[in-house]
């Protein structure tokens, strides 16, 4: 299944700096109301702003929907290693 997500192209749609739709999402590394960090097919994507939240997430399709006020979008590195503890690891302890 991971190979399937790897072949999905990365697409980012940002509407009025308030809502974002993304494809190519592999994992949610971390999130809070000021920052969301996603592992995507093009590397880690850091989204900073205020009142941020993940409205929808489908890792099988590699899609995420985000809301809040977006101040910045930064790709950290395509080859950056994953954090050892992901959101789902913390949820299912």
C-alpha positions in Angstrom: 0.0 0.0 0.0 2.8 2.4 0.7 4.1 2.0 -2.8 0.6 3.1 -4.0 0.8 6.3 -2.1 4.3 7.0 -3.3 3.1 7.1 -6.9 0.4 9.7 -6.1 1.4 13.1 -7.2 1.5 15.8 -4.6 -1.2 18.4 -5.0 -1.9 21.3 -2.7 -5.0 23.6 -3.0 -5.2 26.5 -0.6 -8.4 28.6 -0.6 -8.2 32.1 0.8 -5.5 31.0 3.3 -8.3 29.3 5.3 -8.8 25.8 3.9 -6.3 23.4 2.3 -6.8 20.1 0.4 -3.7 17.9 -0.1 -2.9 14.7 -1.9 0.2 12.6 -1.6 -0.1 12.6 2.2 1.7 9.6 3.9 1.4 10.5 7.5 0.6 13.2 10.1 3.8 13.6 12.0 2.4 16.2 14.5 -0.2 18.9 14.8 -1.5 21.6 17.1 -3.4 24.8 16.5 -0.2 26.6 15.4 1.6 24.0 13.3 0.8 20.9 11.3 3.6 18.7 10.1 2.8 16.2 7.3 4.9 13.5 5.6 4.1 13.7 1.9 5.3 12.1 -1.2 7.5 15.2 -1.8 8.9 15.4 1.7 7.9 16.9 5.0 5.4 19.8 4.7 5.3 22.2 7.6 2.1 24.3 7.8 2.1 27.2 10.3 -0.7 29.6 11.2 -3.4 29.9 13.8 -6.5 27.9 14.8 -5.3 25.0 12.5 -7.0 21.7 12.6 -7.2 18.6 10.4 -10.8 18.4 9.1 -10.4 15.1 7.3 -7.7 12.5 6.7 -7.6 9.4 4.5 -4.2 7.8 4.5 -5.3 5.0 2.2 -6.0 7.6 -0.5 -3.3 9.9 0.7 -5.6 12.9 1.2 -6.0 15.5 3.9 -8.3 18.5 4.5 -7.1 21.3 6.8 -8.7 24.4 8.1 -7.6 27.5 10.0 -5.5 30.6 9.1 -2.4 29.6 7.1 0.7 31.8 7.5 3.3 29.6 5.8 3.9 26.4 3.9 7.4 25.0 3.9 8.8 21.8 2.5 11.5 20.8 4.9 13.2 18.1 2.9 12.2 15.3 0.6 14.6 12.8 2.2 14.1 13.8 5.8 13.7 10.8 8.1 10.4 10.1 9.8 10.0 10.8 13.4 10.0 7.6 15.4 6.7 8.4 17.1 3.8 9.5 14.8 0.3 10.7 15.7 -1.1 7.2 15.2 1.6 5.6 17.3 0.7 8.0 20.2 -3.1 7.3 19.8 -2.8 3.6 19.9 -0.4 3.1 22.8 
